[in-house]
């Protein structure tokens, strides 16, 4: 009798919670990925560059422990009936190397999906970024990530999370973005085809003074993913980003506006244990100043290969970026070579080793896109000197749950 009374009391306490949870599914997920690295950047150009003063200082070799985009997240789904589902996601950084993290600092949003597709608000990877991220044989989460060159014109520009423009010139130049304050629409998957569209709201619009800044962004992609073939095309436009971040590209006259655009194509084809990968990208920047319009553009391409056999995963990349096509820019091209070898200890745990090197031209400053090197202050950004060549080796462990 006493046991029955206790059971009834417990059921009474938890009944409201059980009722609230009906039709709702909560998932906890994450990736912990840490490695020990040996990195350096040598070969800095001793001369004064056309655009930036160069202190010609190499970044001495050092060891680092890096978290490599480690994260933990919560996904919530509720059945609304009629084929519709409400969903929410809060994904946070997890700093394996130093502890801590920032709540909901990664892909985080709230939306509704159904036969019409998926509509949501939040802070999320742009369609431009996500369209080719899964093609990278390096996994796009380490110093070997393909975004050392793709999505960047150099100048120590790396992947960025934040609002329109960002807080620095280097942030404004980045086309590898997790964008804040966005409205998103993803179509349903039609036989492998899917389109994604993002708008970054102009929350940073300024009051009218000498001139008004109205930064906003659009990003779109279309992909075909079916069987062995993956093909994608993406486009992104930034309005007033350079002006919102302050003078950049060595311009002495204030930046009062401008539009920056990017487009890229990517493809992957699987046969047997192999996947062959190719990408092409074009970036273009325009800055309105008191001296007229300054423009700069550059193209880049990539070829790569993936091998998956048994517990082994082997990937290799080669990337090549042209010099910037702009007035007095000099030699600002770069090449990146990367190799990664992984061995799965289980379905969720992998040990890996990798090597990567970026060969910068005399006036280029391409840096690791993930975990960039911080060295002498050059121009407007704290990072490697012009002409210095970042390189590194790493041994790491990756676990998903």
TIROTOR-532957 format. One record per residue (C-alpha): residue number from 1; residue in one letter; x, y, z. Coordinates in Angstrom, 1 decimal, always signed. Layout:
// TIROTOR-532957
+-----+----+--------+--------+--------+
!   i ! aa !   east !  north !     up !
+-----+----+--------+--------+--------+
! NUM !  A !      X !      Y !      Z !
...
+-----+----+--------+--------+--------+
***
This chain:
// TIROTOR-532957
+-----+----+--------+--------+--------+
!   i ! aa !   east !  north !     up !
+-----+----+--------+--------+--------+
!   1 !  X !   +0.0 !   +0.0 !   +0.0 !
!   2 !  X !   +2.8 !   +2.4 !   +0.9 !
!   3 !  X !   +4.6 !   +1.7 !   -2.4 !
!   4 !  X !   +1.4 !   +2.5 !   -4.3 !
!   5 !  X !   +0.9 !   +5.7 !   -2.5 !
!   6 !  X !   +4.5 !   +6.8 !   -3.3 !
!   7 !  X !   +4.1 !   +5.9 !   -6.9 !
!   8 !  X !   +0.9 !   +7.9 !   -7.2 !
!   9 !  X !   +2.6 !  +10.9 !   -5.5 !
!  10 !  X !   +5.5 !  +10.8 !   -7.9 !
!  11 !  X !   +3.2 !  +10.5 !  -10.9 !
!  12 !  X !   +1.2 !  +13.5 !   -9.6 !
!  13 !  X !   +4.4 !  +15.6 !   -9.4 !
!  14 !  X !   +5.6 !  +14.8 !  -12.9 !
!  15 !  X !   +2.3 !  +14.6 !  -14.8 !
!  16 !  X !   +2.4 !  +18.3 !  -15.9 !
!  17 !  X !   +5.9 !  +17.9 !  -17.2 !
!  18 !  X !   +5.0 !  +14.7 !  -19.1 !
!  19 !  X !   +2.0 !  +16.4 !  -20.6 !
!  20 !  X !   +4.1 !  +19.4 !  -21.7 !
!  21 !  X !   +6.6 !  +17.2 !  -23.4 !
!  22 !  X !   +4.0 !  +15.4 !  -25.5 !
!  23 !  X !   +4.8 !  +15.9 !  -29.2 !
!  24 !  X !   +8.1 !  +17.6 !  -28.4 !
!  25 !  X !  +11.5 !  +16.0 !  -29.1 !
!  26 !  X !  +14.7 !  +17.3 !  -27.6 !
!  27 !  X !  +18.2 !  +16.2 !  -28.8 !
!  28 !  X !  +21.6 !  +17.0 !  -27.3 !
!  29 !  X !  +24.4 !  +16.8 !  -29.8 !
!  30 !  X !  +28.0 !  +18.0 !  -30.2 !
!  31 !  X !  +31.5 !  +17.6 !  -31.5 !
!  32 !  X !  +34.7 !  +17.9 !  -29.4 !
!  33 !  X !  +37.8 !  +18.2 !  -31.6 !
!  34 !  X !  +41.1 !  +19.2 !  -30.1 !
!  35 !  X !  +44.7 !  +18.9 !  -31.5 !
!  36 !  X !  +48.2 !  +19.8 !  -30.6 !
!  37 !  X !  +49.8 !  +21.9 !  -33.2 !
!  38 !  X !  +53.3 !  +23.0 !  -34.3 !
!  39 !  X !  +52.9 !  +26.2 !  -36.3 !
!  40 !  X !  +55.0 !  +29.1 !  -37.7 !
!  41 !  X !  +55.1 !  +31.7 !  -40.5 !
!  42 !  X !  +58.5 !  +32.5 !  -42.1 !
!  43 !  X !  +59.7 !  +34.2 !  -45.2 !
!  44 !  X !  +58.2 !  +37.7 !  -44.5 !
!  45 !  X !  +58.9 !  +40.3 !  -47.2 !
!  46 !  X !  +61.4 !  +42.9 !  -45.9 !
!  47 !  X !  +60.4 !  +45.6 !  -48.3 !
!  48 !  X !  +57.6 !  +48.2 !  -48.0 !
!  49 !  X !  +54.5 !  +46.9 !  -49.8 !
!  50 !  X !  +52.4 !  +49.1 !  -52.1 !
!  51 !  X !  +49.4 !  +49.0 !  -49.9 !
!  52 !  X !  +50.6 !  +48.2 !  -46.4 !
!  53 !  X !  +53.7 !  +49.0 !  -44.3 !
!  54 !  X !  +55.5 !  +45.8 !  -43.7 !
!  55 !  X !  +57.6 !  +45.2 !  -40.6 !
!  56 !  X !  +59.1 !  +42.1 !  -42.2 !
!  57 !  X !  +58.9 !  +40.0 !  -39.0 !
!  58 !  X !  +58.4 !  +36.2 !  -39.1 !
!  59 !  X !  +56.1 !  +34.5 !  -36.6 !
!  60 !  X !  +58.3 !  +32.2 !  -34.6 !
!  61 !  X !  +57.5 !  +28.5 !  -34.3 !
!  62 !  X !  +55.3 !  +27.6 !  -31.4 !
!  63 !  X !  +53.0 !  +24.8 !  -30.0 !
!  64 !  X !  +49.3 !  +25.3 !  -29.6 !
!  65 !  X !  +46.3 !  +23.3 !  -28.4 !
!  66 !  X !  +43.2 !  +24.3 !  -30.5 !
!  67 !  X !  +39.5 !  +23.5 !  -30.2 !
!  68 !  X !  +38.7 !  +23.4 !  -33.9 !
!  69 !  X !  +35.1 !  +24.5 !  -33.8 !
!  70 !  X !  +34.1 !  +22.2 !  -30.9 !
!  71 !  X !  +30.5 !  +22.7 !  -30.0 !
!  72 !  X !  +27.5 !  +21.4 !  -28.0 !
!  73 !  X !  +23.9 !  +22.0 !  -29.0 !
!  74 !  X !  +20.3 !  +21.5 !  -28.2 !
!  75 !  X !  +17.6 !  +20.8 !  -30.9 !
!  76 !  X !  +13.9 !  +21.0 !  -30.0 !
!  77 !  X !  +11.1 !  +19.9 !  -32.4 !
!  78 !  X !   +7.4 !  +20.1 !  -31.8 !
!  79 !  X !   +4.7 !  +18.5 !  -34.1 !
!  80 !  X !   +2.1 !  +21.2 !  -34.9 !
!  81 !  X !   -0.1 !  +18.8 !  -37.0 !
!  82 !  X !   -1.0 !  +19.2 !  -40.6 !
!  83 !  X !   +2.6 !  +18.3 !  -41.6 !
!  84 !  X !   +4.1 !  +21.3 !  -39.9 !
!  85 !  X !   +6.8 !  +21.3 !  -37.2 !
!  86 !  X !   +8.1 !  +24.1 !  -35.0 !
!  87 !  X !  +11.8 !  +23.9 !  -34.2 !
!  88 !  X !  +14.5 !  +25.6 !  -32.2 !
!  89 !  X !  +18.3 !  +25.2 !  -31.9 !
!  90 !  X !  +20.9 !  +26.6 !  -29.6 !
!  91 !  X !  +24.4 !  +25.7 !  -30.5 !
!  92 !  X !  +27.3 !  +26.9 !  -28.3 !
!  93 !  X !  +31.1 !  +26.9 !  -28.6 !
!  94 !  X !  +33.0 !  +24.5 !  -26.4 !
!  95 !  X !  +36.6 !  +25.5 !  -25.7 !
!  96 !  X !  +38.3 !  +22.3 !  -25.2 !
!  97 !  X !  +41.7 !  +24.0 !  -25.0 !
!  98 !  X !  +40.9 !  +26.7 !  -22.4 !
!  99 !  X !  +37.5 !  +25.8 !  -21.0 !
! 100 !  X !  +34.3 !  +27.8 !  -21.2 !
! 101 !  X !  +32.4 !  +28.8 !  -24.3 !
! 102 !  X !  +29.6 !  +31.2 !  -25.3 !
! 103 !  X !  +26.0 !  +30.2 !  -25.1 !
! 104 !  X !  +24.2 !  +30.0 !  -28.4 !
! 105 !  X !  +27.2 !  +31.6 !  -30.2 !
! 106 !  X !  +27.0 !  +29.2 !  -33.2 !
! 107 !  X !  +24.1 !  +28.1 !  -35.5 !
! 108 !  X !  +21.1 !  +29.2 !  -33.4 !
! 109 !  X !  +17.6 !  +29.8 !  -34.6 !
! 110 !  X !  +13.8 !  +29.4 !  -34.3 !
! 111 !  X !  +11.5 !  +28.4 !  -37.2 !
! 112 !  X !   +8.7 !  +26.4 !  -38.7 !
! 113 !  X !   +9.0 !  +23.9 !  -41.5 !
! 114 !  X !   +6.5 !  +21.9 !  -43.6 !
! 115 !  X !   +5.7 !  +21.0 !  -47.2 !
! 116 !  X !   +6.4 !  +24.6 !  -48.1 !
! 117 !  X !  +10.0 !  +24.4 !  -46.8 !
! 118 !  X !  +11.8 !  +25.9 !  -43.8 !
! 119 !  X !  +11.4 !  +29.5 !  -42.6 !
! 120 !  X !  +13.5 !  +30.6 !  -39.6 !
! 121 !  X !  +15.2 !  +33.5 !  -37.8 !
! 122 !  X !  +18.5 !  +33.5 !  -36.1 !
! 123 !  X !  +22.3 !  +33.5 !  -36.3 !
! 124 !  X !  +23.4 !  +31.0 !  -38.9 !
! 125 !  X !  +26.0 !  +30.0 !  -41.5 !
! 126 !  X !  +25.3 !  +31.8 !  -44.7 !
! 127 !  X !  +24.1 !  +29.7 !  -47.7 !
! 128 !  X !  +27.3 !  +30.9 !  -49.4 !
! 129 !  X !  +29.4 !  +29.4 !  -46.7 !
! 130 !  X !  +27.5 !  +26.1 !  -46.1 !
! 131 !  X !  +27.2 !  +25.3 !  -49.8 !
! 132 !  X !  +30.8 !  +24.1 !  -50.1 !
! 133 !  X !  +31.8 !  +23.4 !  -46.5 !
! 134 !  X !  +30.9 !  +19.7 !  -46.7 !
! 135 !  X !  +33.2 !  +19.3 !  -49.7 !
! 136 !  X !  +36.4 !  +20.1 !  -47.9 !
! 137 !  X !  +38.5 !  +17.0 !  -47.4 !
! 138 !  X !  +40.0 !  +18.7 !  -44.3 !
! 139 !  X !  +36.6 !  +19.0 !  -42.6 !
! 140 !  X !  +36.8 !  +22.8 !  -42.6 !
! 141 !  X !  +37.5 !  +22.8 !  -38.8 !
! 142 !  X !  +41.3 !  +23.2 !  -38.5 !
! 143 !  X !  +44.3 !  +25.1 !  -39.7 !
! 144 !  X !  +44.1 !  +23.0 !  -42.9 !
! 145 !  X !  +40.5 !  +24.2 !  -43.7 !
! 146 !  X !  +40.0 !  +25.3 !  -47.2 !
! 147 !  X !  +38.8 !  +28.8 !  -46.0 !
! 148 !  X !  +42.5 !  +29.7 !  -45.5 !
! 149 !  X !  +42.0 !  +31.0 !  -49.1 !
! 150 !  X !  +38.3 !  +30.6 !  -50.1 !
! 151 !  X !  +36.1 !  +33.4 !  -48.8 !
! 152 !  X !  +39.1 !  +35.6 !  -48.1 !
! 153 !  X !  +41.2 !  +38.2 !  -50.1 !
! 154 !  X !  +44.1 !  +37.7 !  -47.8 !
! 155 !  X !  +45.1 !  +40.5 !  -45.3 !
! 156 !  X !  +44.7 !  +38.1 !  -42.4 !
! 157 !  X !  +41.0 !  +37.8 !  -43.1 !
! 158 !  X !  +39.5 !  +34.7 !  -41.4 !
! 159 !  X !  +36.1 !  +33.1 !  -40.8 !
! 160 !  X !  +33.8 !  +35.5 !  -39.0 !
! 161 !  X !  +30.7 !  +35.3 !  -36.7 !
! 162 !  X !  +28.8 !  +38.5 !  -36.2 !
! 163 !  X !  +26.7 !  +41.4 !  -37.5 !
! 164 !  X !  +26.8 !  +43.2 !  -40.8 !
! 165 !  X !  +30.3 !  +44.5 !  -41.6 !
! 166 !  X !  +31.8 !  +43.5 !  -38.3 !
! 167 !  X !  +34.0 !  +45.3 !  -35.9 !
! 168 !  X !  +37.1 !  +45.5 !  -38.1 !
! 169 !  X !  +38.1 !  +45.9 !  -41.7 !
! 170 !  X !  +39.2 !  +42.3 !  -41.8 !
! 171 !  X !  +35.8 !  +41.1 !  -40.6 !
! 172 !  X !  +34.1 !  +43.2 !  -43.2 !
! 173 !  X !  +36.1 !  +41.6 !  -46.0 !
! 174 !  X !  +35.2 !  +38.0 !  -45.0 !
! 175 !  X !  +32.8 !  +35.9 !  -47.1 !
! 176 !  X !  +33.0 !  +32.9 !  -44.8 !
! 177 !  X !  +30.4 !  +34.1 !  -42.3 !
! 178 !  X !  +28.0 !  +33.0 !  -39.6 !
! 179 !  X !  +25.7 !  +36.0 !  -39.9 !
! 180 !  X !  +23.7 !  +37.5 !  -37.0 !
! 181 !  X !  +20.1 !  +38.9 !  -37.3 !
! 182 !  X !  +19.0 !  +36.9 !  -40.3 !
! 183 !  X !  +15.8 !  +35.8 !  -42.0 !
! 184 !  X !  +16.1 !  +32.5 !  -43.8 !
! 185 !  X !  +14.1 !  +30.4 !  -46.3 !
! 186 !  X !  +15.1 !  +26.9 !  -47.4 !
! 187 !  X !  +13.0 !  +25.1 !  -50.1 !
! 188 !  X !  +12.0 !  +21.5 !  -49.7 !
! 189 !  X !  +14.3 !  +18.9 !  -51.2 !
! 190 !  X !  +13.1 !  +18.2 !  -54.8 !
! 191 !  X !  +14.8 !  +15.0 !  -56.0 !
! 192 !  X !  +18.2 !  +16.2 !  -54.7 !
! 193 !  X !  +17.7 !  +19.9 !  -55.5 !
! 194 !  X !  +17.5 !  +22.5 !  -52.8 !
! 195 !  X !  +17.7 !  +26.3 !  -52.7 !
! 196 !  X !  +18.6 !  +28.5 !  -49.6 !
! 197 !  X !  +18.1 !  +32.2 !  -49.2 !
! 198 !  X !  +19.3 !  +34.5 !  -46.3 !
! 199 !  X !  +18.8 !  +38.2 !  -45.6 !
! 200 !  X !  +20.9 !  +40.0 !  -43.0 !
! 201 !  X !  +18.7 !  +42.7 !  -41.5 !
! 202 !  X !  +20.1 !  +46.3 !  -41.6 !
! 203 !  X !  +20.1 !  +46.7 !  -37.8 !
! 204 !  X !  +23.3 !  +48.7 !  -38.0 !
! 205 !  X !  +21.8 !  +51.5 !  -40.1 !
! 206 !  X !  +23.1 !  +54.9 !  -38.9 !
! 207 !  X !  +21.4 !  +58.2 !  -38.4 !
! 208 !  X !  +21.8 !  +60.7 !  -41.2 !
! 209 !  X !  +25.0 !  +62.8 !  -40.6 !
! 210 !  X !  +27.4 !  +63.6 !  -43.4 !
! 211 !  X !  +26.3 !  +60.3 !  -45.0 !
! 212 !  X !  +24.2 !  +57.4 !  -43.9 !
! 213 !  X !  +25.4 !  +53.9 !  -43.7 !
! 214 !  X !  +22.9 !  +51.1 !  -44.4 !
! 215 !  X !  +24.7 !  +47.8 !  -44.1 !
! 216 !  X !  +22.8 !  +44.6 !  -45.0 !
! 217 !  X !  +23.5 !  +41.4 !  -46.9 !
! 218 !  X !  +21.9 !  +38.8 !  -49.1 !
! 219 !  X !  +23.2 !  +35.2 !  -49.6 !
! 220 !  X !  +21.8 !  +32.4 !  -51.7 !
! 221 !  X !  +22.7 !  +28.9 !  -52.9 !
! 222 !  X !  +21.3 !  +26.1 !  -55.0 !
! 223 !  X !  +22.6 !  +22.5 !  -54.6 !
! 224 !  X !  +22.0 !  +19.2 !  -56.2 !
! 225 !  X !  +22.9 !  +16.2 !  -53.9 !
! 226 !  X !  +21.9 !  +12.8 !  -55.2 !
! 227 !  X !  +23.9 !   +9.6 !  -55.3 !
! 228 !  X !  +27.5 !  +10.1 !  -56.2 !
! 229 !  X !  +27.1 !  +13.6 !  -57.5 !
! 230 !  X !  +27.1 !  +16.9 !  -55.6 !
! 231 !  X !  +26.9 !  +20.3 !  -57.4 !
! 232 !  X !  +26.4 !  +23.7 !  -56.0 !
! 233 !  X !  +26.4 !  +27.4 !  -56.9 !
! 234 !  X !  +26.3 !  +30.3 !  -54.5 !
! 235 !  X !  +26.1 !  +34.1 !  -54.5 !
! 236 !  X !  +26.5 !  +36.7 !  -51.7 !
! 237 !  X !  +26.3 !  +40.5 !  -51.6 !
! 238 !  X !  +27.3 !  +42.9 !  -48.8 !
! 239 !  X !  +26.0 !  +46.5 !  -48.8 !
! 240 !  X !  +28.1 !  +49.2 !  -47.0 !
! 241 !  X !  +30.2 !  +46.6 !  -45.1 !
! 242 !  X !  +33.6 !  +48.3 !  -45.7 !
! 243 !  X !  +32.1 !  +51.7 !  -44.6 !
! 244 !  X !  +30.6 !  +50.2 !  -41.4 !
! 245 !  X !  +34.0 !  +48.8 !  -40.4 !
! 246 !  X !  +36.1 !  +51.8 !  -41.2 !
! 247 !  X !  +38.8 !  +52.5 !  -43.8 !
! 248 !  X !  +40.3 !  +49.4 !  -45.3 !
! 249 !  X !  +42.5 !  +48.2 !  -48.2 !
! 250 !  X !  +45.0 !  +51.0 !  -47.3 !
! 251 !  X !  +42.6 !  +53.8 !  -48.3 !
! 252 !  X !  +43.4 !  +57.1 !  -46.7 !
! 253 !  X !  +40.1 !  +58.8 !  -47.6 !
! 254 !  X !  +37.0 !  +57.8 !  -45.5 !
! 255 !  X !  +34.8 !  +55.0 !  -46.9 !
! 256 !  X !  +31.3 !  +56.3 !  -47.4 !
! 257 !  X !  +29.7 !  +53.2 !  -49.0 !
! 258 !  X !  +30.1 !  +50.4 !  -51.5 !
! 259 !  X !  +29.0 !  +46.9 !  -52.4 !
! 260 !  X !  +31.0 !  +43.7 !  -52.3 !
! 261 !  X !  +30.0 !  +40.5 !  -54.1 !
! 262 !  X !  +31.1 !  +36.9 !  -54.3 !
! 263 !  X !  +30.1 !  +33.9 !  -56.3 !
! 264 !  X !  +31.4 !  +30.3 !  -56.4 !
! 265 !  X !  +30.8 !  +26.9 !  -57.9 !
! 266 !  X !  +31.6 !  +23.6 !  -56.3 !
! 267 !  X !  +31.3 !  +19.9 !  -57.3 !
! 268 !  X !  +32.1 !  +16.5 !  -55.9 !
! 269 !  X !  +31.9 !  +13.1 !  -57.5 !
! 270 !  X !  +32.2 !   +9.8 !  -55.7 !
! 271 !  X !  +33.4 !   +6.5 !  -57.3 !
! 272 !  X !  +34.3 !   +3.6 !  -55.2 !
! 273 !  X !  +36.2 !   +4.7 !  -52.1 !
! 274 !  X !  +37.2 !   +8.0 !  -53.7 !
! 275 !  X !  +35.6 !  +11.5 !  -54.1 !
! 276 !  X !  +37.1 !  +14.1 !  -56.5 !
! 277 !  X !  +36.4 !  +17.7 !  -55.6 !
! 278 !  X !  +36.6 !  +21.0 !  -57.4 !
! 279 !  X !  +35.7 !  +24.6 !  -56.6 !
! 280 !  X !  +36.0 !  +28.1 !  -58.2 !
! 281 !  X !  +35.4 !  +31.4 !  -56.5 !
! 282 !  X !  +35.3 !  +35.1 !  -57.5 !
! 283 !  X !  +35.4 !  +38.0 !  -55.0 !
! 284 !  X !  +34.9 !  +41.7 !  -55.8 !
! 285 !  X !  +35.1 !  +44.7 !  -53.5 !
! 286 !  X !  +34.0 !  +48.3 !  -54.2 !
! 287 !  X !  +34.6 !  +51.1 !  -51.8 !
! 288 !  X !  +33.2 !  +54.6 !  -52.3 !
! 289 !  X !  +35.6 !  +57.3 !  -51.0 !
! 290 !  X !  +36.1 !  +61.0 !  -51.3 !
! 291 !  X !  +38.6 !  +60.3 !  -54.0 !
! 292 !  X !  +36.3 !  +58.1 !  -56.1 !
! 293 !  X !  +35.5 !  +54.4 !  -56.2 !
! 294 !  X !  +38.2 !  +51.9 !  -55.3 !
! 295 !  X !  +37.7 !  +48.4 !  -56.6 !
! 296 !  X !  +39.5 !  +45.1 !  -56.1 !
! 297 !  X !  +38.8 !  +41.6 !  -57.2 !
! 298 !  X !  +40.4 !  +38.1 !  -57.1 !
! 299 !  X !  +39.7 !  +34.6 !  -58.4 !
! 300 !  X !  +40.6 !  +31.3 !  -56.7 !
! 301 !  X !  +40.3 !  +27.6 !  -57.4 !
! 302 !  X !  +40.7 !  +24.3 !  -55.6 !
! 303 !  X !  +41.1 !  +20.6 !  -56.4 !
! 304 !  X !  +40.9 !  +17.9 !  -53.8 !
! 305 !  X !  +40.5 !  +14.2 !  -53.2 !
! 306 !  X !  +38.9 !  +12.2 !  -50.4 !
! 307 !  X !  +39.5 !   +8.5 !  -49.7 !
! 308 !  X !  +37.4 !   +6.5 !  -47.3 !
! 309 !  X !  +38.2 !   +2.8 !  -46.8 !
! 310 !  X !  +37.5 !   +0.8 !  -43.7 !
! 311 !  X !  +38.6 !   +2.9 !  -40.7 !
! 312 !  X !  +40.9 !   +5.1 !  -42.8 !
! 313 !  X !  +40.0 !   +8.6 !  -44.1 !
! 314 !  X !  +42.6 !  +10.4 !  -46.2 !
! 315 !  X !  +42.1 !  +13.8 !  -47.8 !
! 316 !  X !  +44.3 !  +16.2 !  -49.8 !
! 317 !  X !  +43.7 !  +19.8 !  -51.2 !
! 318 !  X !  +45.5 !  +22.2 !  -53.5 !
! 319 !  X !  +44.3 !  +25.8 !  -53.7 !
! 320 !  X !  +45.4 !  +28.7 !  -55.8 !
! 321 !  X !  +44.4 !  +32.4 !  -55.4 !
! 322 !  X !  +45.2 !  +35.0 !  -58.1 !
! 323 !  X !  +46.7 !  +38.4 !  -57.1 !
! 324 !  X !  +44.2 !  +41.1 !  -56.5 !
! 325 !  X !  +43.2 !  +43.0 !  -59.6 !
! 326 !  X !  +43.4 !  +46.6 !  -58.3 !
! 327 !  X !  +45.5 !  +49.7 !  -58.6 !
! 328 !  X !  +49.0 !  +49.3 !  -57.0 !
! 329 !  X !  +48.2 !  +46.1 !  -55.2 !
! 330 !  X !  +51.3 !  +44.2 !  -56.2 !
! 331 !  X !  +51.8 !  +40.4 !  -55.9 !
! 332 !  X !  +49.0 !  +39.3 !  -53.5 !
! 333 !  X !  +48.3 !  +35.8 !  -54.7 !
! 334 !  X !  +48.8 !  +32.6 !  -52.6 !
! 335 !  X !  +48.7 !  +28.8 !  -52.8 !
! 336 !  X !  +47.7 !  +26.3 !  -50.0 !
! 337 !  X !  +48.7 !  +22.6 !  -49.8 !
! 338 !  X !  +46.9 !  +20.4 !  -47.2 !
! 339 !  X !  +47.0 !  +16.7 !  -46.3 !
! 340 !  X !  +44.9 !  +14.9 !  -43.6 !
! 341 !  X !  +44.9 !  +11.3 !  -42.4 !
! 342 !  X !  +42.3 !  +10.0 !  -40.0 !
! 343 !  X !  +41.7 !   +6.6 !  -38.4 !
! 344 !  X !  +38.3 !   +5.8 !  -36.8 !
! 345 !  X !  +38.6 !   +4.2 !  -33.4 !
! 346 !  X !  +34.8 !   +3.8 !  -33.3 !
! 347 !  X !  +31.8 !   +5.3 !  -35.1 !
! 348 !  X !  +32.1 !   +8.5 !  -33.1 !
! 349 !  X !  +35.8 !   +8.8 !  -32.3 !
! 350 !  X !  +38.7 !   +9.5 !  -34.7 !
! 351 !  X !  +42.4 !  +10.2 !  -34.3 !
! 352 !  X !  +44.0 !  +12.2 !  -37.0 !
! 353 !  X !  +47.2 !  +14.0 !  -38.2 !
! 354 !  X !  +47.4 !  +16.8 !  -40.8 !
! 355 !  X !  +49.8 !  +19.2 !  -42.5 !
! 356 !  X !  +49.2 !  +22.4 !  -44.2 !
! 357 !  X !  +51.2 !  +25.2 !  -45.8 !
! 358 !  X !  +50.2 !  +28.6 !  -47.4 !
! 359 !  X !  +52.7 !  +30.1 !  -49.8 !
! 360 !  X !  +52.1 !  +33.8 !  -49.9 !
! 361 !  X !  +53.4 !  +36.1 !  -52.6 !
! 362 !  X !  +55.5 !  +39.1 !  -51.5 !
! 363 !  X !  +52.6 !  +41.3 !  -50.5 !
! 364 !  X !  +49.9 !  +38.7 !  -49.6 !
! 365 !  X !  +48.7 !  +37.9 !  -46.1 !
! 366 !  X !  +46.6 !  +34.8 !  -46.4 !
! 367 !  X !  +46.4 !  +33.1 !  -43.0 !
! 368 !  X !  +44.8 !  +30.0 !  -41.5 !
! 369 !  X !  +41.0 !  +30.5 !  -41.9 !
! 370 !  X !  +40.4 !  +28.6 !  -38.7 !
! 371 !  X !  +42.7 !  +29.4 !  -35.7 !
! 372 !  X !  +44.8 !  +32.0 !  -37.6 !
! 373 !  X !  +48.3 !  +32.8 !  -36.5 !
! 374 !  X !  +48.6 !  +36.0 !  -34.4 !
! 375 !  X !  +52.0 !  +37.7 !  -34.8 !
! 376 !  X !  +53.4 !  +41.2 !  -35.5 !
! 377 !  X !  +50.9 !  +43.9 !  -36.2 !
! 378 !  X !  +50.8 !  +44.7 !  -39.9 !
! 379 !  X !  +48.6 !  +47.3 !  -41.6 !
! 380 !  X !  +45.1 !  +47.2 !  -40.1 !
! 381 !  X !  +45.1 !  +43.7 !  -38.7 !
! 382 !  X !  +47.0 !  +41.8 !  -36.1 !
! 383 !  X !  +48.4 !  +38.7 !  -37.8 !
! 384 !  X !  +51.3 !  +37.6 !  -40.0 !
! 385 !  X !  +53.5 !  +40.0 !  -42.0 !
! 386 !  X !  +53.2 !  +40.3 !  -45.8 !
! 387 !  X !  +54.9 !  +37.5 !  -47.6 !
! 388 !  X !  +55.2 !  +35.3 !  -44.5 !
! 389 !  X !  +54.1 !  +31.6 !  -45.2 !
! 390 !  X !  +52.0 !  +30.0 !  -42.5 !
! 391 !  X !  +52.6 !  +26.3 !  -42.0 !
! 392 !  X !  +51.7 !  +23.7 !  -39.4 !
! 393 !  X !  +51.3 !  +20.1 !  -38.4 !
! 394 !  X !  +48.8 !  +18.8 !  -36.0 !
! 395 !  X !  +47.8 !  +15.6 !  -34.1 !
! 396 !  X !  +44.3 !  +15.5 !  -32.8 !
! 397 !  X !  +41.3 !  +13.6 !  -31.5 !
! 398 !  X !  +37.7 !  +14.1 !  -32.6 !
! 399 !  X !  +34.5 !  +12.8 !  -30.9 !
! 400 !  X !  +30.9 !  +13.3 !  -31.9 !
! 401 !  X !  +27.8 !  +12.7 !  -29.9 !
+-----+----+--------+--------+--------+
***
